[in-house]
Protein backbone atom coordinates (compact mmCIF):
# COMPACT_ATOMS: atom_id res chain seq x y z
CA UNK A 1 0.00 0.00 0.00
CA UNK A 2 1.40 3.36 -1.04
CA UNK A 3 0.95 6.68 0.80
CA UNK A 4 -1.59 8.77 -1.15
CA UNK A 5 -4.87 10.61 -0.59
CA UNK A 6 -6.87 7.46 -1.22
CA UNK A 7 -5.54 4.02 -0.39
CA UNK A 8 -6.82 1.15 -2.51
CA UNK A 9 -6.33 -2.36 -1.27
CA UNK A 10 -7.46 -5.65 -2.77
CA UNK A 11 -7.93 -8.51 -0.35
CA UNK A 12 -5.75 -11.57 -0.80
CA UNK A 13 -8.74 -13.89 -1.19
CA UNK A 14 -9.98 -11.80 -4.16
CA UNK A 15 -13.24 -11.11 -2.33
CA UNK A 16 -13.08 -7.39 -2.91
CA UNK A 17 -11.29 -4.09 -2.76
CA UNK A 18 -11.44 -1.44 -0.07
CA UNK A 19 -10.95 2.25 -0.61
CA UNK A 20 -9.78 4.39 2.29
CA UNK A 21 -9.73 8.18 2.15
CA UNK A 22 -6.82 9.30 4.30
CA UNK A 23 -8.23 12.80 4.59
CA UNK A 24 -11.80 12.05 5.66
CA UNK A 25 -11.35 8.56 7.10
CA UNK A 26 -14.17 7.24 4.89
CA UNK A 27 -14.00 3.66 3.67
CA UNK A 28 -15.83 1.85 0.90
CA UNK A 29 -15.73 -1.86 0.26
CA UNK A 30 -16.52 -3.16 -3.21
CA UNK A 31 -16.90 -6.80 -4.19
CA UNK A 32 -14.49 -6.41 -7.10
CA UNK A 33 -10.81 -7.10 -7.56
CA UNK A 34 -8.59 -4.12 -8.28
CA UNK A 35 -8.42 -5.00 -11.99
CA UNK A 36 -12.22 -5.31 -12.20
CA UNK A 37 -12.62 -2.01 -10.37
CA UNK A 38 -10.24 -0.17 -12.68
CA UNK A 39 -11.99 -1.63 -15.69
CA UNK A 40 -15.42 -0.59 -14.44
CA UNK A 41 -14.26 2.91 -13.51
CA UNK A 42 -13.07 3.46 -17.05
CA UNK A 43 -16.38 2.44 -18.55
CA UNK A 44 -19.24 4.90 -17.97
CA UNK A 45 -21.70 2.19 -19.01
CA UNK A 46 -20.43 -0.28 -16.39
CA UNK A 47 -22.80 -1.72 -13.78
CA UNK A 48 -20.81 0.03 -11.05
CA UNK A 49 -21.30 3.50 -12.50
CA UNK A 50 -24.90 2.93 -13.49
CA UNK A 51 -25.89 2.74 -9.82
CA UNK A 52 -26.45 6.30 -8.64
CA UNK A 53 -25.69 5.73 -4.94
CA UNK A 54 -22.46 3.87 -5.73
CA UNK A 55 -21.53 6.58 -8.21
CA UNK A 56 -22.13 9.24 -5.61
CA UNK A 57 -20.11 7.37 -2.97
CA UNK A 58 -17.24 6.86 -5.41
CA UNK A 59 -16.99 10.61 -5.96
CA UNK A 60 -15.71 10.97 -2.36
CA UNK A 61 -12.73 8.88 -3.37
CA UNK A 62 -12.31 9.92 -6.98
CA UNK A 63 -13.48 13.54 -7.31
CA UNK A 64 -12.20 13.67 -10.88
CA UNK A 65 -14.17 10.63 -11.91
CA UNK A 66 -15.73 11.32 -15.29
CA UNK A 67 -19.19 9.92 -15.43
CA UNK A 68 -21.77 10.58 -18.10
CA UNK A 69 -25.14 10.69 -16.44
CA UNK B 1 -20.07 13.47 53.38
CA UNK B 2 -16.78 11.55 53.37
CA UNK B 3 -14.75 11.85 50.22
CA UNK B 4 -12.84 8.70 49.32
CA UNK B 5 -9.95 8.57 46.90
CA UNK B 6 -8.85 5.38 45.16
CA UNK B 7 -5.95 4.77 42.79
CA UNK B 8 -6.81 1.94 40.44
CA UNK B 9 -4.24 0.26 38.27
CA UNK B 10 -6.14 -1.40 35.44
CA UNK B 11 -3.46 -2.13 32.87
CA UNK B 12 -2.62 -0.54 30.55
CA UNK B 13 -4.12 2.50 32.35
CA UNK B 14 -4.32 4.00 35.82
CA UNK B 15 -7.36 5.82 37.12
CA UNK B 16 -7.76 8.06 40.13
CA UNK B 17 -11.29 8.11 41.47
CA UNK B 18 -12.70 10.53 43.98
CA UNK B 19 -16.20 9.86 45.22
CA UNK B 20 -18.55 10.77 48.03
CA UNK B 21 -20.94 7.93 47.12
CA UNK B 22 -20.31 4.91 49.41
CA UNK B 23 -22.14 2.55 47.03
CA UNK B 24 -19.57 3.29 44.33
CA UNK B 25 -16.48 2.72 46.48
CA UNK B 26 -18.01 -0.40 48.05
CA UNK B 27 -18.73 -1.91 44.64
CA UNK B 28 -15.22 -1.11 43.43
CA UNK B 29 -13.71 -2.84 46.48
CA UNK B 30 -16.01 -5.83 45.96
CA UNK B 31 -15.43 -6.26 42.22
CA UNK B 32 -11.78 -5.33 41.67
CA UNK B 33 -9.00 -7.55 43.06
CA UNK B 34 -6.70 -6.20 45.82
CA UNK B 35 -3.85 -5.97 43.29
CA UNK B 36 -5.72 -3.21 41.42
CA UNK B 37 -5.53 -0.80 44.37
CA UNK B 38 -2.40 1.33 44.62
CA UNK B 39 -1.27 3.61 47.41
CA UNK B 40 0.31 6.28 45.32
CA UNK B 41 -0.91 8.20 42.30
CA UNK B 42 -0.03 6.79 38.88
CA UNK B 43 -2.79 8.52 37.08
CA UNK B 44 -3.76 8.58 33.40
CA UNK B 45 -7.35 9.70 34.08
CA UNK B 46 -8.83 11.70 36.96
CA UNK B 47 -12.39 10.61 37.54
CA UNK B 48 -14.93 11.74 40.05
CA UNK B 49 -18.41 10.59 40.97
CA UNK B 50 -20.23 12.89 43.31
CA UNK B 51 -23.70 13.63 44.59
CA UNK B 52 -25.76 16.13 42.61
CA UNK B 53 -25.96 19.66 43.97
CA UNK B 54 -28.68 21.47 45.87
CA UNK B 55 -32.01 19.75 46.31
CA UNK B 56 -30.75 16.81 44.30
CA UNK B 57 -28.82 15.73 47.40
CA UNK B 58 -32.14 14.96 49.05
CA UNK B 59 -34.88 14.53 46.45
CA UNK B 60 -34.28 11.69 43.99
CA UNK B 61 -30.52 11.98 44.57
CA UNK B 62 -28.24 11.88 41.58
CA UNK B 63 -24.64 11.01 40.77
CA UNK B 64 -22.49 13.18 38.51
CA UNK B 65 -19.56 11.70 36.61
CA UNK B 66 -16.59 13.86 35.70
CA UNK B 67 -13.47 12.90 33.77
CA UNK B 68 -10.69 15.47 33.95
CA UNK B 69 -13.38 18.15 34.55
CA UNK B 70 -15.44 17.02 31.53
CA UNK B 71 -18.96 15.87 32.25
CA UNK B 72 -19.77 13.60 29.31
CA UNK B 73 -23.02 12.18 30.71
CA UNK B 74 -26.09 13.75 32.27
CA UNK B 75 -26.45 13.14 36.02
CA UNK B 76 -27.96 9.73 36.78
CA UNK B 77 -29.86 8.07 39.59
CA UNK B 78 -27.51 7.67 42.55
CA UNK B 79 -27.91 3.88 42.39
CA UNK B 80 -26.48 3.85 38.87
CA UNK B 81 -23.22 5.36 40.13
CA UNK B 82 -21.02 2.28 39.83
CA UNK B 83 -22.35 1.42 36.35
CA UNK B 84 -21.63 4.99 35.24
CA UNK B 85 -18.12 4.74 36.67
CA UNK B 86 -17.54 1.66 34.46
CA UNK B 87 -19.07 3.31 31.40
CA UNK B 88 -17.09 6.45 32.16
CA UNK B 89 -13.83 4.50 32.04
CA UNK B 90 -14.89 3.10 28.66
CA UNK B 91 -15.66 6.62 27.48
CA UNK B 92 -12.21 7.89 28.53
CA UNK B 93 -10.37 5.16 26.69
CA UNK B 94 -12.60 5.16 23.60
CA UNK B 95 -12.32 8.92 23.13
CA UNK B 96 -8.74 9.62 24.22
CA UNK B 97 -6.48 6.71 23.43
CA UNK B 98 -4.72 6.87 20.09
CA UNK B 99 -1.90 4.46 20.95
CA UNK B 100 -4.20 1.58 20.06
CA UNK B 101 -6.61 0.70 17.31
CA UNK B 102 -9.74 0.20 19.41
CA UNK B 103 -12.44 -2.25 18.38
CA UNK B 104 -15.76 -2.60 20.16
CA UNK B 105 -15.36 -6.28 20.93
CA UNK B 106 -14.94 -8.81 23.67
CA UNK B 107 -11.58 -10.58 23.66
CA UNK B 108 -10.92 -14.02 25.09
CA UNK B 109 -7.88 -16.22 24.87
CA UNK B 110 -7.18 -19.95 25.12
CA UNK B 111 -3.87 -21.73 24.50
CA UNK B 112 -2.26 -18.39 23.67
CA UNK B 113 -4.75 -17.73 20.86
CA UNK B 114 -7.16 -14.81 21.13
CA UNK B 115 -10.60 -14.53 19.54
CA UNK B 116 -12.30 -11.17 18.97
CA UNK B 117 -16.09 -11.03 19.37
CA UNK B 118 -17.22 -7.72 17.88
CA UNK B 119 -20.95 -7.19 18.26
CA UNK B 120 -23.59 -4.55 18.76
CA UNK B 121 -25.62 -4.37 22.00
CA UNK B 122 -28.23 -7.12 22.29
CA UNK B 123 -26.17 -9.75 20.48
CA UNK B 124 -25.44 -11.68 23.67
CA UNK B 125 -21.76 -10.74 23.64
CA UNK B 126 -21.40 -10.19 27.38
CA UNK B 127 -23.28 -13.36 28.32
CA UNK B 128 -21.02 -15.33 25.98
CA UNK B 129 -17.99 -13.53 27.42
CA UNK B 130 -18.98 -14.42 30.99
CA UNK B 131 -19.55 -18.06 30.13
CA UNK B 132 -16.20 -18.42 28.34
CA UNK B 133 -14.29 -16.54 31.06
CA UNK B 134 -15.58 -19.00 33.67
CA UNK B 135 -15.06 -22.05 31.46
CA UNK B 136 -11.38 -22.22 30.67
CA UNK B 137 -10.84 -19.07 28.63
CA UNK B 138 -8.92 -15.98 29.78
CA UNK B 139 -10.77 -12.68 29.55
CA UNK B 140 -8.79 -9.81 28.05
CA UNK B 141 -11.75 -7.47 27.69
CA UNK B 142 -15.53 -7.51 27.70
CA UNK B 143 -15.91 -4.23 25.86
CA UNK B 144 -12.95 -3.11 23.79
CA UNK B 145 -10.04 -4.74 22.02
CA UNK B 146 -6.89 -2.64 22.27
CA UNK B 147 -4.86 -3.58 19.19
CA UNK B 148 -1.23 -2.57 18.80
CA UNK B 149 -1.15 -0.89 15.36
CA UNK B 150 0.41 -2.96 12.60
CA UNK B 151 0.13 -6.23 14.52
CA UNK B 152 -2.19 -9.01 15.60
CA UNK B 153 -1.33 -8.25 19.22
CA UNK B 154 -4.18 -7.40 21.57
CA UNK B 155 -3.40 -5.83 24.94
CA UNK B 156 -5.61 -6.84 27.89
CA UNK B 157 -7.89 -4.30 29.52
CA UNK B 158 -9.44 -6.58 32.13
CA UNK B 159 -12.54 -5.14 33.72
CA UNK B 160 -15.82 -6.42 35.13
CA UNK B 161 -18.26 -7.93 32.63
CA UNK B 162 -21.38 -5.81 32.10
CA UNK B 163 -24.50 -8.00 32.24
CA UNK B 164 -27.94 -6.72 31.35
CA UNK B 165 -31.52 -7.77 32.05
CA UNK B 166 -32.14 -11.53 31.60
CA UNK B 167 -28.44 -12.37 31.43
CA UNK B 168 -28.11 -11.29 35.08
CA UNK B 169 -30.28 -14.15 36.35
CA UNK B 170 -28.57 -16.54 33.98
CA UNK B 171 -25.06 -15.59 35.12
CA UNK B 172 -26.06 -15.75 38.80
CA UNK B 173 -27.33 -19.30 38.25
CA UNK B 174 -24.18 -20.30 36.32
CA UNK B 175 -21.66 -18.76 38.75
CA UNK B 176 -23.33 -18.52 42.19
CA UNK B 177 -20.06 -17.92 44.02
CA UNK B 178 -18.75 -15.19 41.69
CA UNK B 179 -18.57 -11.51 42.71
CA UNK B 180 -21.43 -9.43 41.34
CA UNK B 181 -21.98 -5.71 41.82
CA UNK B 182 -25.22 -4.35 43.21
CA UNK B 183 -27.93 -4.02 40.57
CA UNK B 184 -28.46 -0.72 38.78
CA UNK B 185 -32.14 -0.81 37.91
CA UNK B 186 -33.75 0.95 34.96
CA UNK B 187 -30.64 2.45 33.42
CA UNK B 188 -30.81 3.45 29.74
CA UNK B 189 -29.58 -0.11 29.05
CA UNK B 190 -32.14 -1.70 31.39
CA UNK B 191 -31.09 -3.44 34.61
CA UNK B 192 -27.32 -3.74 34.83
CA UNK B 193 -24.94 -5.76 37.00
CA UNK B 194 -21.16 -6.05 36.73
CA UNK B 195 -19.48 -9.40 37.22
CA UNK B 196 -15.87 -9.75 38.33
CA UNK B 197 -13.99 -12.16 36.04
CA UNK B 198 -12.08 -15.12 37.52
CA UNK B 199 -8.68 -14.55 39.18
CA UNK B 200 -6.86 -16.14 36.23
CA UNK B 201 -7.92 -13.18 34.08
CA UNK B 202 -6.97 -10.55 36.69
CA UNK B 203 -3.62 -12.25 37.39
CA UNK B 204 -2.63 -12.16 33.72
CA UNK B 205 -3.89 -8.68 32.95
CA UNK B 206 -0.57 -7.54 31.48
CA UNK B 207 -0.07 -10.55 29.21
CA UNK B 208 -0.98 -9.74 25.60
CA UNK B 209 -2.23 -12.31 23.09
CA UNK B 210 -2.28 -12.82 19.33
CA UNK B 211 -5.62 -12.61 17.54
CA UNK B 212 -6.26 -15.70 15.40
CA UNK B 213 -10.01 -15.46 14.84
CA UNK B 214 -12.83 -12.94 14.64
CA UNK B 215 -16.31 -14.18 15.43
CA UNK B 216 -19.37 -11.95 15.07
CA UNK B 217 -21.84 -13.52 17.51
CA UNK B 218 -25.62 -13.21 17.40
CA UNK B 219 -27.84 -14.82 19.99
CA UNK B 220 -31.18 -16.12 18.74
CA UNK B 221 -33.12 -18.34 21.11
CA UNK B 222 -34.86 -20.03 18.19
CA UNK B 223 -31.81 -20.89 16.16
CA UNK B 224 -29.32 -23.68 16.74
CA UNK B 225 -25.67 -23.00 16.02
CA UNK B 226 -25.19 -21.72 12.48
CA UNK B 227 -21.70 -20.65 11.49
CA UNK B 228 -20.94 -18.79 8.29
CA UNK B 229 -17.39 -18.17 7.17
CA UNK B 230 -16.89 -14.59 6.00
CA UNK B 231 -14.66 -13.62 3.14
CA UNK B 232 -12.13 -10.88 3.80
CA UNK B 233 -14.19 -8.08 2.25
CA UNK B 234 -17.23 -9.02 4.35
CA UNK B 235 -15.11 -9.32 7.48
CA UNK B 236 -13.47 -5.94 6.85
CA UNK B 237 -16.86 -4.23 6.47
CA UNK B 238 -18.17 -5.79 9.67
CA UNK B 239 -15.01 -5.12 11.66
CA UNK B 240 -14.65 -1.53 10.48
CA UNK B 241 -18.17 -0.81 11.77
CA UNK B 242 -16.96 -1.77 15.24
CA UNK B 243 -13.58 -0.02 15.10
CA UNK B 244 -13.81 3.26 17.03
CA UNK B 245 -10.76 5.05 15.83
CA UNK B 246 -9.03 3.21 13.00
CA UNK B 247 -9.80 5.95 10.49
CA UNK B 248 -8.17 8.55 12.77
CA UNK B 249 -5.02 6.44 12.81
CA UNK B 250 -4.57 7.00 9.07
CA UNK B 251 -2.64 4.41 7.10
CA UNK B 252 -1.48 2.53 10.24
CA UNK B 253 -5.05 2.14 11.51
CA UNK B 254 -6.34 1.05 8.12
CA UNK B 255 -3.57 -1.49 7.64
CA UNK B 256 -4.17 -2.91 11.12
CA UNK B 257 -7.80 -3.73 10.26
CA UNK B 258 -6.80 -5.14 6.86
CA UNK B 259 -4.12 -7.36 8.42
CA UNK B 260 -6.49 -8.52 11.13
CA UNK B 261 -9.03 -9.85 8.65
CA UNK B 262 -6.40 -11.32 6.34
CA UNK B 263 -4.56 -13.19 9.07
CA UNK B 264 -7.59 -14.34 11.08
CA UNK B 265 -10.34 -16.84 10.52
CA UNK B 266 -13.56 -14.82 10.30
CA UNK B 267 -17.03 -16.12 11.07
CA UNK B 268 -20.55 -15.01 11.80
CA UNK B 269 -22.13 -17.26 14.41
CA UNK B 270 -25.80 -17.44 15.29
CA UNK B 271 -26.36 -19.48 18.44
CA UNK B 272 -28.76 -20.29 21.22
CA UNK B 273 -26.37 -22.31 23.38
CA UNK B 274 -23.09 -20.80 24.52
CA UNK B 275 -21.57 -24.22 25.25
CA UNK B 276 -22.20 -25.28 21.66
CA UNK B 277 -20.49 -22.16 20.32
CA UNK B 278 -17.57 -22.72 22.72
CA UNK B 279 -17.22 -26.28 21.43
CA UNK B 280 -17.07 -25.00 17.86
CA UNK B 281 -14.33 -22.54 18.82
CA UNK B 282 -12.31 -25.12 20.71
CA UNK B 283 -12.62 -27.93 18.16
CA UNK B 284 -12.93 -26.22 14.80
CA UNK B 285 -11.21 -22.85 15.12
CA UNK B 286 -8.31 -22.83 17.59
CA UNK B 287 -6.59 -26.06 16.50
CA UNK B 288 -6.32 -24.74 12.91
CA UNK B 289 -5.11 -21.27 13.83
CA UNK B 290 -1.40 -20.61 13.47
CA UNK B 291 0.36 -18.16 15.73
Interface residues (C-beta under 8 A of the other chain):
Chain A: X1 X3 X7 X9 X11 X12 X13 X15 X16 X17 X18 X20 X22 X25 X26 X27 X29 X30 X31
Chain B: X231 X232 X233 X234 X236 X237 X240 X247 X248 X250 X251 X254 X255 X258 X261 X262
